[in-house]
Amino acid sequence: MAKDAVLSRELKSLQEELSASHRARLAPPADRASASGTIAASAAQPEAAPEENELREELRELVNEIKEFVEDAEKNVAAHPTASVIGAMVVGILIGRLLGRR
């Protein structure tokens, strides 16, 4: 029972820290500098350069494309499990032959 109380307090503390961090991130830059309390002044980040914003946007697009690819692959494997297993086995044999010891 004592472990449950400690765990509950720790979870509550983590939730409060997370919500404070989320509120600070959503606050305008002027409010971030004047914010006090649980968030240290060093935690506030300056605005990112335009190049960094473009890079982040490209990375988001890449992540979204990868997610879509994985989802499509899962649907394809679920629709054709036998063909997927046979195809994977053939690819494995080919790779084994190409990289095999000579």
CYANA upper distance limits for C-alpha pairs under 8 A (distance plus 0.5 A):
  1 MET  CA      5 ALA  CA      7.11
  2 ALA  CA      6 VAL  CA      6.83
  3 LYS  CA      7 LEU  CA      6.48
  4 ASP  CA      8 SER  CA      6.44
  5 ALA  CA      9 ARG  CA      6.67
  6 VAL  CA     10 GLU  CA      6.67
  7 LEU  CA     11 LEU  CA      6.62
  8 SER  CA     12 LYS  CA      6.65
  9 ARG  CA     13 SER  CA      6.62
 10 GLU  CA     14 LEU  CA      6.70
 11 LEU  CA     15 GLN  CA      6.63
 12 LYS  CA     16 GLU  CA      6.74
 13 SER  CA     17 GLU  CA      6.78
 14 LEU  CA     18 LEU  CA      6.58
 15 GLN  CA     19 SER  CA      6.63
 16 GLU  CA     20 ALA  CA      6.61
 17 GLU  CA     21 SER  CA      6.59
 17 GLU  CA     38 THR  CA      7.96
 18 LEU  CA     22 HIS  CA      6.59
 19 SER  CA     23 ARG  CA      6.60
 20 ALA  CA     24 ALA  CA      6.65
 20 ALA  CA     38 THR  CA      7.89
 20 ALA  CA     39 ILE  CA      8.01
 21 SER  CA     25 ARG  CA      6.67
 21 SER  CA     39 ILE  CA      7.66
 22 HIS  CA     26 LEU  CA      6.79
 23 ARG  CA     27 ALA  CA      6.65
 24 ALA  CA     32 ARG  CA      6.70
 24 ALA  CA     35 ALA  CA      8.30
 24 ALA  CA     39 ILE  CA      8.47
 25 ARG  CA     32 ARG  CA      8.36
 27 ALA  CA     31 ASP  CA      6.47
 27 ALA  CA     32 ARG  CA      6.77
 28 PRO  CA     32 ARG  CA      6.97
 29 PRO  CA     33 ALA  CA      7.14
 30 ALA  CA     34 SER  CA      7.27
 31 ASP  CA     35 ALA  CA      6.41
 32 ARG  CA     44 ALA  CA      6.88
 33 ALA  CA     41 ALA  CA      7.29
 33 ALA  CA     44 ALA  CA      7.53
 35 ALA  CA     39 ILE  CA      8.01
 35 ALA  CA     41 ALA  CA      8.24
 36 SER  CA     40 ALA  CA      7.69
 36 SER  CA     41 ALA  CA      8.15
 39 ILE  CA     43 ALA  CA      7.22
 40 ALA  CA     44 ALA  CA      8.15
 48 ALA  CA     52 GLU  CA      6.48
 48 ALA  CA     53 ASN  CA      6.99
 49 ALA  CA     53 ASN  CA      6.95
 50 PRO  CA     54 GLU  CA      6.71
 51 GLU  CA     55 LEU  CA      6.65
 52 GLU  CA     56 ARG  CA      6.57
 53 ASN  CA     57 GLU  CA      6.64
 54 GLU  CA     58 GLU  CA      6.68
 55 LEU  CA     59 LEU  CA      6.63
 56 ARG  CA     60 ARG  CA      6.64
 57 GLU  CA     61 GLU  CA      6.77
 58 GLU  CA     62 LEU  CA      6.67
 59 LEU  CA     63 VAL  CA      6.62
 60 ARG  CA     64 ASN  CA      6.65
 61 GLU  CA     65 GLU  CA      6.66
 62 LEU  CA     66 ILE  CA      6.67
 63 VAL  CA     67 LYS  CA      6.66
 64 ASN  CA     68 GLU  CA      6.72
 65 GLU  CA     69 PHE  CA      6.66
 66 ILE  CA     70 VAL  CA      6.69
 67 LYS  CA     71 GLU  CA      6.62
 68 GLU  CA     72 ASP  CA      6.60
 69 PHE  CA     73 ALA  CA      6.63
 70 VAL  CA     74 GLU  CA      6.63
 71 GLU  CA     75 LYS  CA      6.76
 72 ASP  CA     76 ASN  CA      6.64
 73 ALA  CA     77 VAL  CA      6.60
 74 GLU  CA     78 ALA  CA      6.54
 75 LYS  CA     79 ALA  CA      6.57
 76 ASN  CA     80 HIS  CA      6.59
 77 VAL  CA     81 PRO  CA      5.58
 77 VAL  CA     84 SER  CA      6.31
 80 HIS  CA     84 SER  CA      6.70
 81 PRO  CA     85 VAL  CA      6.73
 82 THR  CA     86 ILE  CA      6.72
 83 ALA  CA     87 GLY  CA      6.44
 84 SER  CA     88 ALA  CA      6.56
 85 VAL  CA     89 MET  CA      6.64
 86 ILE  CA     90 VAL  CA      6.71
 87 GLY  CA     91 VAL  CA      6.68
 88 ALA  CA     92 GLY  CA      6.57
 89 MET  CA     93 ILE  CA      6.70
 90 VAL  CA     94 LEU  CA      6.71
 91 VAL  CA     95 ILE  CA      6.65
 92 GLY  CA     96 GLY  CA      6.53
 93 ILE  CA     97 ARG  CA      6.65
 94 LEU  CA     98 LEU  CA      6.67
 95 ILE  CA     99 LEU  CA      6.54
 96 GLY  CA    100 GLY  CA      5.93
